[in-house]
């Protein structure tokens, strides 16, 4: 794509079937300046890439309006406007459906029970006219719009089939003598036209309800957004619209309220319900300095939050956008269904006409009626919607289910590809490990009593508060938890890469690498006084002249669930690799703790990408999971890229899947979700293809010469309605799968 290409998603209105979606897509692609346009019938959205120097959204909208549809360009309120329109349309569809049902019942009774009553045909004519042209007018209006632009869709099939049956019956009601004079019975098919319209309306109603279920995940996420917040400005709390909050501002959060923006606790502490991000039901204790995210719920405490990310930059907004984009994207398998849908209507018309002619030529005494019925039934039974809905509804449910679990999937192709992964490459720091060094042990010299230890802990804390070393925070945080108070120290000196020195009560204290502390304190270490550290741990000495006061052990701890997750991946047949820039001793220690056999240590960022290429050259489908900027190249190289949500923004931008909570246990679920979604898509496509392959020949009369069986238009209408509903319902089953 060119640099100046814009990517936008606009809701589309006026679409009634998969052929409509193809019509909108082809219209948008023909607009000068449009690089690529995709329309998803299930989400009713246009995903478009265009050059703003060559075309404007208004020009694209005008082209689509000319084709009989419309775009909602108001990006800020687009979804609410689309939802409002859909609710109105659903309410109108309900009225039309119930109205059609109420009138169709007496029409069927008149045809089946009172067929010999003198006024039966005239009464059916009146009732059917209302069913078709009042309650079923949508089909005729949409068909006319399509015809004006030389397009055809499902509405065209319905309008022509029911219209032909109606006109033929009207002629037979007004002028039955035409057939009687030729020795042929003057049949009417009012009940067929009315029942077909009614069944299709019922099907549309069920389909719309089911489709709204597939997009429930986005609605749930949007429901987590806060509308107003209390901002502290110049010491005064003011309630403002969420859009007015700026980065760096302080926001008051009260018990029971949703967190409005991403930030950190500035003052106070509380328990936060983070289930929407982590899936964990238990609230988590959060204190000053801890990060919290929009959409989570404050439980008991009141605190002040410092806003760090607002508006579209919050994790929640990014989740909503990612889910919308993924649900609107197209899987490769869907493109085949789209190609079939684009030629489906003309092909069906051809089959219907051939069926009618064949009946008229070879059909005997009732040839004309049977030919007409075959023509009508073929048009009614054919269903492009089942094909059009097969893939996108499954993708919508799969992506939505992932979002509810904290798995953000960026596009359909990634979801489609993930189930084929047979090798996964894991970064060590921040993926297998916590990514944050912690003081795992503080072992004091056995000759020090508790009071001496407390004072010296204060000296250690004061010294590290002056230090800019990345490990200093881990030491300070740990000592602070133990409620030690910092002592007053003087003459702070730092030796880069070695350690720090301070003076306390006229004595020189050193903290740093063991060899540096030993060299500068003239001390020898009796190892029996101190437990041995792991090879992967960082060891720090705290000493003064001739005396080693304490040995500190700092480690980036392996995630508690890492070993179980890796075992689960291996059990499912996925080969696990660990790539790290760390030393071999550290890598081996982590690998031993987690059960990873394939380890590459001391590797550069580009080296990680090269290793992935080597695995791909061996025919492996490789997934990469990482969290840092140094993982970006490897993530871009992998077939499936997975970022840890609490890692760097660059990693998340490159990756096609994000684990929002950085919960490693979600990794196997990514591949399981992909497999379940693909299985559902295959089932949907199979039944959609089989339905049309069987139903259309039967409707044309292929079984009549053999067994004397032909399909009644009423049953054709019911079958067509059920085909779409069954596909959507099968997709919804994904929601309940584990």
C-alpha positions in Angstrom: 0.0 0.0 0.0 1.2 3.6 -0.7 2.1 5.8 2.2 -0.7 8.3 1.6 -3.4 5.6 1.6 -6.1 5.9 4.3 -7.8 2.9 5.9 -11.4 3.5 7.1 -14.4 1.3 8.1 -17.9 2.7 7.3 -21.2 1.1 8.2 -23.3 0.2 5.1 -27.1 0.5 5.1 -29.7 -1.1 2.7 -28.0 -4.5 2.2 -30.3 -7.5 2.4 -28.1 -10.4 1.2 -24.6 -11.5 0.3 -25.1 -10.5 -3.3 -25.9 -6.9 -2.1 -22.5 -7.0 -0.3 -20.7 -8.0 -3.5 -22.6 -5.2 -5.4 -21.5 -2.5 -2.8 -17.9 -3.9 -2.9 -17.6 -3.8 -6.7 -19.1 -0.3 -6.8 -16.6 1.0 -4.2 -13.7 -0.7 -6.0 -14.6 1.2 -9.2 -14.3 4.6 -7.6 -11.1 6.3 -8.7 -8.5 6.5 -5.9 -9.8 3.4 -4.1 -7.0 0.9 -3.6 -9.0 -1.8 -2.0 -12.6 -2.3 -0.7 -14.1 -5.2 1.1 -17.7 -5.5 2.3 -18.7 -7.8 5.1 -22.4 -8.8 5.0 -22.4 -10.1 8.5 -21.1 -6.8 10.0 -22.8 -4.6 7.4 -19.5 -2.7 7.0 -17.3 -1.4 4.2 -13.5 -1.8 4.9 -11.8 0.5 2.5 -8.3 1.8 1.6 -8.3 5.0 -0.5 -6.1 7.9 -1.5 -7.6 11.1 0.0 -5.8 13.2 -2.7 -7.8 11.4 -5.4 -11.1 10.8 -3.7 -13.1 11.8 -0.7 -15.5 9.7 1.5 -18.4 11.7 0.1 -17.6 10.6 -3.4 -17.5 7.0 -2.3 -20.8 7.5 -0.5 -22.4 9.0 -3.6 -21.3 6.1 -5.8 -22.8 3.6 -3.3 -26.0 5.7 -3.0 -26.3 5.5 -6.8 -26.1 1.7 -6.5 -29.1 1.8 -4.1 -27.3 1.6 -0.8 -25.8 4.1 1.7 -22.8 4.8 3.9 -22.7 6.3 7.4 -19.6 8.7 7.3 -20.0 10.2 10.8 -17.1 8.2 12.3 -17.7 9.4 15.9 -21.4 8.3 15.9 -21.3 5.7 13.1 -21.9 2.7 15.3 -24.7 4.3 17.3 -26.4 5.5 14.1 -26.1 2.1 12.5 -27.4 0.4 15.6 -30.3 2.9 15.7 -31.2 2.2 12.1 -30.9 -1.5 12.7 -33.2 -1.4 15.7 -35.8 0.6 13.6 -35.4 -1.9 10.7 -35.8 -4.9 13.1 -39.0 -3.3 14.7 -40.4 -2.8 11.2 -39.4 -6.3 10.1 -41.2 -7.7 13.2 -44.5 -5.9 12.2 -44.2 -7.0 8.6 -43.6 -10.6 9.7 -46.5 -10.8 12.1 -48.8 -9.1 9.6 -47.8 -11.5 6.9 -48.3 -14.5 9.2 -51.8 -13.3 10.3 -53.0 -13.0 6.6 -51.2 -16.1 5.3 -52.9 -18.5 7.7 -56.4 -17.7 6.2 -54.9 -17.8 2.7 -53.7 -21.4 3.3 -57.0 -22.4 4.8 -58.9 -21.0 1.8 -56.6 -22.9 -0.6 -56.6 -26.2 1.3 -60.1 -26.4 2.9 -62.4 -24.0 1.1 -60.9 -24.3 -2.4 -64.4 -24.9 -3.9 -66.0 -21.9 -2.3 -67.1 -19.5 -5.1 -65.3 -16.4 -3.6 -62.2 -18.2 -2.4 -59.9 -17.0 -5.2 -61.1 -13.4 -5.0 -60.6 -13.3 -1.2 -57.1 -14.9 -1.6 -56.3 -12.3 -4.3 -57.1 -9.5 -1.8 -55.2 -11.0 1.1 -52.2 -12.0 -1.0 -52.0 -8.5 -2.5 -51.6 -7.1 1.1 -49.0 -9.8 2.0 -46.9 -9.1 -1.1 -47.2 -5.4 -1.6 -47.6 -4.1 2.0 -45.8 -6.6 4.3 -43.5 -7.9 1.6 -42.9 -4.6 -0.3 -39.2 -4.5 0.8 -38.4 -7.3 -1.7 -40.0 -5.5 -4.6 -38.5 -2.1 -3.7 -35.0 -3.5 -3.4 -35.4 -5.6 -6.6 -36.4 -2.4 -8.5 -33.4 -0.5 -7.1 -31.1 -3.3 -8.2 -32.7 -3.5 -11.7 -32.2 0.3 -12.2 -28.4 -0.3 -11.9 -28.4 -3.6 -13.8 -27.8 -5.6 -10.7 -29.6 -8.6 -9.2 -29.7 -10.0 -5.7 -31.8 -12.3 -3.5 -34.6 -9.7 -3.4 -34.7 -10.0 -7.2 -35.2 -13.8 -7.0 -37.9 -13.4 -4.4 -39.7 -10.5 -6.2 -39.7 -12.2 -9.6 -40.7 -15.6 -8.3 -43.6 -14.4 -6.1 -44.5 -11.8 -8.6 -44.8 -14.3 -11.4 -46.9 -16.7 -9.2 -49.1 -13.7 -8.2 -49.7 -12.5 -11.8 -50.3 -16.0 -13.1 -52.9 -16.5 -10.3 -54.4 -13.1 -11.0 -54.9 -13.9 -14.7 -56.5 -17.3 -13.8 -58.8 -15.6 -11.3 -60.0 -13.0 -13.7 -60.0 -15.1 -16.9 -60.2 -18.8 -16.0 -62.1 -19.4 -19.3 -58.7 -19.1 -21.2 -57.7 -22.5 -19.7 -61.1 -24.1 -19.5 -61.5 -23.7 -23.3 -58.3 -25.7 -23.7 -59.3 -28.4 -21.4 -56.8 -27.4 -18.7 -57.6 -26.6 -15.0 -57.0 -22.9 -14.1 -54.8 -23.2 -11.0 -54.0 -20.3 -8.7 -50.9 -20.1 -6.5 -51.8 -17.2 -4.2 -51.0 -19.4 -1.2 -47.5 -20.2 -2.6 -46.7 -16.5 -3.1 -48.0 -15.5 0.3 -46.3 -18.4 2.2 -43.0 -17.8 0.5 -43.0 -14.1 1.5 -44.0 -15.1 5.0 -41.3 -17.8 5.4 -38.6 -15.5 4.0 -39.7 -12.7 6.4 -39.5 -15.1 9.3 -36.1 -16.3 8.1 -34.9 -12.7 7.9 -36.2 -11.9 11.3 -34.4 -15.0 12.8 -31.3 -14.2 10.8 -31.1 -10.6 12.1 -31.6 -11.7 15.7 -28.9 -14.3 15.3 -26.5 -11.8 13.6 -27.0 -9.4 16.5 -25.8 -12.2 18.7 -22.6 -12.6 16.7 -21.7 -8.9 17.4 -22.5 -9.1 21.1 -18.8 -9.0 22.1 -18.3 -5.5 20.6 -21.5 -4.2 22.3 -20.2 -5.7 25.6 -16.9 -4.0 25.2 -18.5 -0.7 24.2 -20.7 -1.0 27.3 -17.6 -0.8 29.5 -16.8 2.8 28.3 -17.5 5.6 30.7 -19.3 8.7 29.6 -18.4 11.3 32.3 -15.5 11.6 34.8 -14.5 13.8 37.8 -11.3 15.6 36.9 -9.3 17.5 39.6 -8.3 20.9 38.2 -6.7 23.5 40.4 -7.7 21.4 43.4 -11.4 21.5 42.4 -13.3 18.3 41.3 -15.2 19.0 38.1 -17.4 16.5 36.2 -16.6 16.6 32.5 -17.3 14.5 29.4 -14.8 11.6 28.9 -13.6 13.2 25.7 -12.4 16.3 27.6 -9.9 14.4 29.7 -6.3 15.1 28.9 -3.1 13.0 29.4 -1.5 13.9 32.8 -4.8 15.0 34.4 -5.9 13.7 37.8 -9.2 11.8 38.0 -11.1 10.9 41.2 -12.4 7.3 41.2 -15.0 6.3 43.8 -16.0 2.8 45.0 -18.0 0.8 42.4 -17.1 3.0 39.4 -15.6 1.9 36.2 -12.1 3.2 35.4 -12.5 5.8 32.6 -8.9 5.9 31.2 -5.6 4.1 31.3 -3.3 5.4 34.0 -1.6 4.8 37.3 -2.8 5.3 40.9 -1.5 8.7 42.0 -2.9 8.7 45.5 -4.7 6.0 47.6 -5.2 2.3 47.0 -8.0 -0.1 46.2 -9.1 -3.5 44.9 -9.7 -3.5 41.2 -11.9 -6.0 39.3 -9.8 -6.7 36.2 -11.9 -9.6 34.8 -12.5 -7.8 31.5 -8.8 -7.9 30.8 -7.5 -11.0 32.6 -10.6 -13.2 32.9 -9.8 -13.6 36.7 -12.9 -13.2 38.9 -11.0 -12.1 42.0 -10.3 -8.4 42.5 -6.6 -7.4 42.6 -5.0 -5.1 45.2 -3.6 -1.9 43.6 -1.6 0.8 45.2 0.1 4.1 44.3 2.2 3.7 41.2 0.3 0.6 39.9 -1.1 0.7 36.4 -4.8 0.3 35.9 -6.9 0.2 32.7 -10.1 1.7 31.3 -13.2 -0.6 31.7 -12.0 -2.3 34.9 -14.1 -1.7 38.0 -13.0 -0.1 41.3 -14.2 -2.1 44.2 -13.9 -0.6 47.7 -11.3 2.1 48.0 -11.4 5.7 46.7 -8.3 6.9 44.9 -6.9 9.5 42.5 -5.9 8.3 39.1 -3.3 10.0 36.8 -4.4 9.7 33.2 -1.7 8.3 30.9 -3.7 7.2 27.9 -7.1 8.7 26.9 -9.6 8.5 24.1 -8.7 6.1 21.3 -5.3 5.3 22.9 -6.7 3.3 25.9 -6.4 -0.4 26.0 -10.2 -0.7 25.9 -10.6 1.5 22.8 -7.9 -0.4 21.1 -9.6 -3.7 22.0 -12.9 -2.4 20.5 -11.2 -1.2 17.3 -9.2 -4.5 17.0 -12.4 -6.6 17.4 -14.3 -4.5 14.9 -11.5 -4.6 12.3 -11.1 -8.4 12.8 -14.8 -9.1 12.5 -15.0 -6.9 9.4 -12.0 -8.6 7.7 -12.2 -11.5 5.3 -10.7 -14.9 5.5 -9.2 -16.4 2.3 -11.9 -19.2 2.3 -14.6 -16.5 2.3 -13.3 -15.1 -1.0 -14.3 -18.2 -2.8 -17.8 -17.9 -1.4 -17.9 -14.3 -2.4 -17.0 -15.1 -6.0 -19.8 -17.7 -6.1 -22.2 -15.2 -4.6 -21.3 -12.6 -7.2 -22.5 -14.9 -10.1 -25.1 -16.8 -8.1 -28.2 -14.8 -9.1 -27.6 -14.8 -12.9 -26.8 -18.5 -12.8 -30.0 -19.3 -10.9 -32.0 -17.2 -13.3 -30.5 -19.3 -16.1 -31.4 -22.6 -14.4 -35.0 -21.3 -13.7 -35.6 -20.3 -17.3 -34.1 -23.6 -18.6 -36.4 -25.5 -16.1 -39.5 -23.7 -17.3 -38.7 -24.3 -21.0 -38.0 -28.0 -20.4 -41.3 -28.4 -18.7 -43.1 -26.5 -21.4 -41.6 -28.7 -24.1 -41.8 -32.1 -22.3 -44.4 -31.6 -19.6 -47.6 -32.8 -21.2 -51.1 -31.4 -20.4 -50.1 -29.3 -17.3 -46.8 -28.3 -18.9 -47.3 -24.5 -18.6 -48.4 -24.6 -14.9 -45.7 -27.0 -14.0 -43.1 -25.0 -15.9 -44.2 -21.9 -14.2 -44.0 -23.6 -10.8 -40.5 -24.9 -11.5 -39.4 -21.4 -12.5 -40.9 -19.9 -9.3 -39.5 -22.7 -7.1 -36.0 -22.5 -8.4 -35.9 -18.8 -7.8 -37.3 -19.2 -4.3 -35.2 -22.1 -3.1 -31.8 -20.7 -4.3 -30.1 -19.0 -1.3 -26.9 -16.9 -1.8 -27.2 -15.7 1.8 -26.2 -19.0 3.4 -23.0 -18.9 1.3 -22.5 -15.2 2.2 -23.0 -15.8 5.9 -21.1 -19.0 6.3 -17.6 -17.5 6.9 -18.2 -14.0 8.4 -20.6 -15.1 11.1 -18.2 -17.8 12.3 -15.3 -15.2 12.2 -17.4 -12.7 14.2 -18.2 -15.2 16.9 -14.7 -16.5 17.0 -13.1 -13.0 17.3 -15.7 -12.0 19.8 -15.2 -15.0 21.9 -11.4 -14.4 21.9 -12.0 -10.8 23.0 -14.1 -11.9 25.9 -11.2 -14.1 27.0 -8.6 -11.4 26.6 -7.3 -12.6 23.1 -7.4 -9.8 20.6 -7.2 -11.0 17.0 -6.5 -8.4 14.4 -7.8 -10.1 11.2 -9.7 -13.1 9.9 -6.6 -14.5 8.0 -4.7 -14.8 11.3 -7.6 -16.7 13.0 -7.7 -18.9 9.9 -4.0 -19.5 9.9 -3.4 -20.1 13.6 -4.8 -23.6 13.8 -2.1 -24.8 11.4 0.8 -23.7 13.7 3.1 -26.6 14.6 6.0 -24.6 16.1 5.9 -21.7 18.5 8.9 -19.5 19.4 8.8 -17.8 22.8 10.9 -14.8 23.9 12.2 -15.3 27.4 12.0 -11.9 29.2 8.5 -10.7 29.7 6.9 -13.7 27.9 8.1 -16.8 29.8 9.3 -14.7 32.7 7.5 -11.8 34.4 9.7 -9.3 32.7 10.2 -7.3 35.9 13.2 -8.1 38.2 12.3 -8.9 41.8 14.3 -9.2 45.0 13.9 -12.9 45.6 16.2 -13.2 48.6 17.8 -10.8 51.1 20.1 -13.0 53.3 21.7 -11.1 56.2 24.9 -12.0 57.9 24.0 -14.4 60.7 25.9 -12.2 63.2 23.4 -9.3 62.8 20.4 -9.1 65.1 16.9 -7.9 64.0 17.4 -4.3 65.1 20.8 -4.1 63.2 19.1 -5.6 60.1 16.3 -3.0 60.2 18.8 -0.1 60.4 21.0 -1.5 57.6 17.9 -2.1 55.5 17.2 1.6 55.8 20.8 2.4 54.6 20.4 0.0 51.7 17.1 1.6 50.8 18.4 5.1 51.0 21.4 4.2 48.8 19.3 2.6 46.1 16.8 5.5 46.1 19.8 7.6 44.8 20.6 5.0 42.1 19.5 5.0 38.5 20.2 1.3 38.0 17.3 -0.7 36.6 17.6 -3.2 39.6 17.4 -0.4 42.2 13.6 -0.2 42.0 13.3 -4.0 42.7 15.4 -3.6 45.9 13.5 -0.4 47.1 10.1 -1.9 46.4 10.9 -5.1 48.4 12.4 -3.2 51.4 9.5 -0.7 51.4 7.0 -3.7 51.7 8.9 -4.7 54.8 8.2 -1.3 56.2 11.8 -0.3 56.7 12.5 3.5 56.8 15.3 5.0 54.7 18.2 6.3 56.7 20.1 9.5 56.0 23.1 8.8 53.9 25.8 11.1 52.4 28.4 11.2 49.6 26.6 9.0 47.1 29.0 7.7 44.4 28.2 5.5 41.5 30.6 3.3 39.5 28.9 2.5 36.2 28.4 -1.2 35.7 29.9 -2.1 39.1 28.0 -0.6 42.1 27.4 2.4 44.4 28.9 3.7 47.6 27.4 5.9 50.4 28.5 7.1 53.8 26.4 6.4 56.9 27.5 7.5 60.4 31.1 8.0 59.0 31.3 4.5 57.6 31.6 3.7 53.9 29.0 1.2 52.6 29.2 -0.5 49.2 26.4 -2.2 47.2 27.1 -3.9 43.8 28.7 -6.7 42.0 30.3 -9.3 44.3 33.9 -8.9 42.9 33.7 -5.1 43.0 32.4 -5.0 46.6 35.1 -7.6 47.7 37.8 -5.6 46.0 36.8 -2.3 47.5 36.0 -3.5 51.0 38.9 -5.8 51.5 36.6 -8.6 52.6 36.6 -12.4 52.2 33.3 -14.2 52.0 32.4 -17.2 54.1 29.9 -18.9 51.7 28.5 -21.0 54.6 26.9 -17.9 56.0 24.8 -17.4 52.8 22.6 -19.8 50.7 23.8 -20.5 47.2 22.0 -18.6 44.4 20.8 -20.0 41.1 23.0 -19.6 38.1 20.4 -17.4 36.4 20.0 -15.0 39.3 21.8 -11.7 39.7 23.8 -11.6 43.0 24.5 -8.3 44.8 26.7 -7.8 47.8 26.1 -5.2 50.5 29.1 -4.7 52.7 31.4 -2.3 54.6 35.1 -2.5 55.4 36.1 -6.2 56.1 32.4 -7.2 56.5 29.8 -8.7 54.2 26.5 -7.5 55.6 24.1 -9.1 53.2 23.7 -11.0 49.9 20.8 -10.0 47.7 19.5 -12.2 45.0 17.5 -10.6 42.1 15.7 -12.6 39.5 13.2 -12.2 36.7 11.0 -14.9 37.9 9.4 -17.5 35.6 5.6 -17.0 35.3 3.8 -19.3 37.6 1.8 -20.9 34.8 4.7 -21.1 32.3 5.6 -24.8 32.8 1.9 -26.0 32.6 1.3 -23.9 29.5 4.3 -25.2 27.7 3.4 -28.8 28.6 -0.1 -28.2 27.2 1.4 -26.8 23.9 3.7 -29.8 23.6 0.8 -32.2 24.3 -1.2 -30.6 21.4 1.7 -31.4 19.1 3.3 -27.9 18.9 7.1 -27.8 19.1 8.3 -25.1 21.6 11.4 -23.0 21.1 12.9 -20.3 23.4 15.0 -17.4 21.9 16.7 -15.0 24.2 19.5 -12.4 24.1 20.5 -13.5 27.7 23.5 -15.6 28.6 23.4 -19.4 28.1 23.4 -20.1 31.9 20.2 -18.0 32.4 18.5 -19.5 29.3 19.3 -23.1 30.5 17.9 -22.4 33.9 14.6 -21.0 32.6 14.4 -23.9 30.0 14.9 -26.5 32.8 12.2 -24.9 34.9 9.7 -24.8 32.1 10.4 -28.0 30.2 11.7 -26.3 27.0 14.2 -28.5 25.0 14.9 -26.1 22.1 16.9 -23.1 23.3 18.9 -20.4 21.4 20.6 -17.9 23.7 22.7 -14.8 23.1 20.7 -14.0 20.0 20.2 -10.5 18.6 16.8 -9.2 17.4 17.6 -9.9 13.8 19.0 -13.3 14.9 15.5 -14.2 16.2 14.0 -13.4 12.9 16.7 -15.5 11.1 15.9 -18.4 13.4 12.2 -18.2 12.6 13.1 -18.2 8.8 15.2 -21.3 9.3 12.2 -23.1 10.9 9.9 -21.9 8.1 12.4 -23.3 5.5 12.0 -26.6 7.2 8.3 -26.5 6.3 7.1 -25.5 9.7 4.2 -23.0 10.4 5.7 -20.8 13.1 4.0 -18.6 15.7 6.1 -16.1 17.7 5.1 -14.7 21.1 7.0 -11.7 22.5 6.6 -8.5 24.3 9.5 -6.1 23.6 10.7 -3.7 20.9 13.5 -6.2 20.2 10.9 -8.8 19.3 9.2 -6.7 16.5 11.3 -8.1 13.6 10.7 -11.7 14.7 7.0 -11.0 15.2 6.8 -9.6 11.7 8.6 -12.6 10.2 6.4 -15.3 11.9 3.4 -16.8 10.3 1.3 -16.0 13.4 2.5 -13.2 15.7 1.4 -12.9 19.3 2.2 -9.9 21.6 1.9 -9.8 25.3 -0.5 -6.9 26.1 1.5 -5.5 28.9 4.6 -5.3 26.7 5.8 -2.6 24.3 3.4 -0.7 22.0 5.6 -1.6 19.0 5.3 -5.3 19.6 1.5 -4.9 19.8 1.4 -2.9 16.6 3.4 -5.5 14.7 1.6 -8.6 16.1 -1.7 -9.8 14.7 -2.8 -11.3 18.0 -2.5 -9.6 21.5 -2.9 -11.4 24.8 -4.4 -8.4 26.7 -3.4 -9.5 30.2 -0.1 -11.1 29.2 -1.5 -14.4 30.6 0.6 -17.2 29.1 -2.2 -19.8 29.7 -4.1 -18.1 26.8 -1.6 -19.3 24.2 -3.0 -22.8 23.8 -6.5 -21.3 23.7 -5.5 -19.1 20.6 -4.9 -22.3 18.6 -7.9 -24.1 20.0 -10.1 -21.1 19.1 -8.7 -21.0 15.6 -9.4 -24.7 15.1 -12.9 -24.5 16.4 -13.6 -21.4 14.1 -12.2 -23.1 11.0 -14.2 -26.3 11.8 -17.4 -24.1 12.0 -16.6 -22.3 8.8 -16.1 -25.7 7.0 -19.4 -27.0 8.4 -21.2 -23.8 7.3 -19.8 -23.8 3.8 -20.5 -27.5 3.4 -24.1 -27.2 4.3 -24.6 -24.0 2.3 -23.1 -25.6 -0.8 -24.9 -28.9 -0.3 -28.2 -27.2 0.3 -28.0 -25.3 -3.1 -26.5 -28.3 -5.0 -29.4 -30.5 -3.9 -32.3 -28.0 -3.6 -32.0 -26.3 -7.0 -32.1 -29.5 -9.2 -35.0 -30.8 -7.0 -36.8 -27.5 -7.5 -36.2 -27.6 -11.2 -38.0 -31.0 -11.3 -35.0 -33.4 -11.7 -36.7 -36.1 -9.6 -40.1 -35.8 -11.3 -39.3 -38.2 -14.2 -38.0 -40.8 -11.8 -40.2 -40.7 -8.8 -42.9 -38.1 -9.7 -41.5 -35.8 -7.0 -41.4 -32.0 -7.3 -40.9 -29.3 -4.7 -43.8 -27.1 -3.7 -42.9 -23.4 -3.7 -44.2 -23.2 0.0 -41.6 -25.7 1.1 -39.0 -24.1 -1.1 -39.5 -20.8 0.8 -39.3 -22.5 4.2 -36.1 -24.4 3.1 -34.5 -21.2 1.9 -35.3 -19.3 5.1 -34.0 -22.1 7.3 -30.7 -22.5 5.3 -29.6 -19.0 6.4 -30.8 -19.4 9.9 -29.1 -22.8 10.3 -25.7 -21.3 9.2 -25.9 -18.4 11.7 -27.1 -20.7 14.4 -24.2 -23.1 13.8 -21.8 -20.2 14.1 -23.4 -19.2 17.4 -22.6 -22.7 18.8 -19.0 -21.5 18.9 -20.0 -19.3 21.8 -20.8 -22.3 24.0 -17.8 -24.4 23.1 -15.0 -24.7 25.7 
